[in-house]
Amino acid sequence: MSILFRQLTRYVTQKVASDPRAREMATKAARGVIEEAKQIVKEDDRAYAAGRAVRRALNKLQND
């Protein structure tokens, strides 16, 4: 599993480094993750907030 994850990470890194459009998408995704993390930290029940964030992400993936 570790080898697969390492290869996947290497592929994504190379793709983002070489393609300006992919770089822009990765930047946008990272900013979205940071915003979600900020919302989770602000909540009293962080586990519940994290679950809602995961559900929102899964819904976005299914709708696209």
C-alpha positions as CSV (number, residue, x, y, z in Angstrom):
1,M,0.0,0.0,0.0
2,S,2.8,2.4,0.8
3,I,4.5,1.8,-2.6
4,L,1.2,2.5,-4.4
5,F,0.7,5.7,-2.4
6,R,4.3,6.8,-3.1
7,Q,3.9,6.2,-6.8
8,L,0.6,8.0,-6.9
9,T,2.1,11.0,-5.0
10,R,5.0,11.1,-7.4
11,Y,2.7,11.0,-10.5
12,V,0.5,13.8,-9.1
13,T,3.6,15.9,-8.2
14,Q,5.1,15.5,-11.7
15,K,1.7,16.3,-13.3
16,V,1.2,19.5,-11.2
17,A,4.8,20.6,-11.7
18,S,4.6,20.3,-15.5
19,D,1.1,21.5,-16.3
20,P,0.0,25.1,-15.4
21,R,-3.7,24.2,-15.5
22,A,-3.1,21.3,-13.1
23,R,-1.1,23.6,-10.9
24,E,-4.0,26.0,-10.8
25,M,-6.4,23.2,-9.9
26,A,-4.1,21.9,-7.1
27,T,-3.8,25.4,-5.7
28,K,-7.6,25.8,-5.7
29,A,-8.0,22.4,-4.0
30,A,-5.4,23.2,-1.3
31,R,-7.2,26.5,-0.5
32,G,-10.5,24.7,-0.2
33,V,-8.9,22.2,2.2
34,I,-7.5,25.0,4.3
35,E,-10.9,26.7,4.4
36,E,-12.6,23.5,5.5
37,A,-9.9,23.0,8.2
38,K,-10.5,26.5,9.5
39,Q,-14.3,25.7,9.8
40,I,-13.6,22.4,11.6
41,V,-11.3,24.1,14.1
42,K,-13.9,26.7,14.9
43,E,-16.6,24.1,15.8
44,D,-17.1,22.8,19.3
45,D,-17.7,19.2,18.1
46,R,-14.8,18.8,15.7
47,A,-15.5,15.2,14.8
48,Y,-19.0,16.1,13.7
49,A,-17.7,19.1,11.7
50,A,-15.1,16.9,10.1
51,G,-17.7,14.3,9.1
52,R,-19.9,17.1,7.6
53,A,-16.8,18.3,5.6
54,V,-16.2,14.8,4.3
55,R,-19.8,14.4,3.3
56,R,-19.7,17.8,1.4
57,A,-16.6,16.6,-0.4
58,L,-18.1,13.3,-1.4
59,N,-21.3,15.0,-2.6
60,K,-19.2,17.4,-4.7
61,L,-17.4,14.4,-6.3
62,Q,-20.6,12.5,-7.0
63,N,-22.3,15.6,-8.6
64,D,-19.4,16.5,-10.9
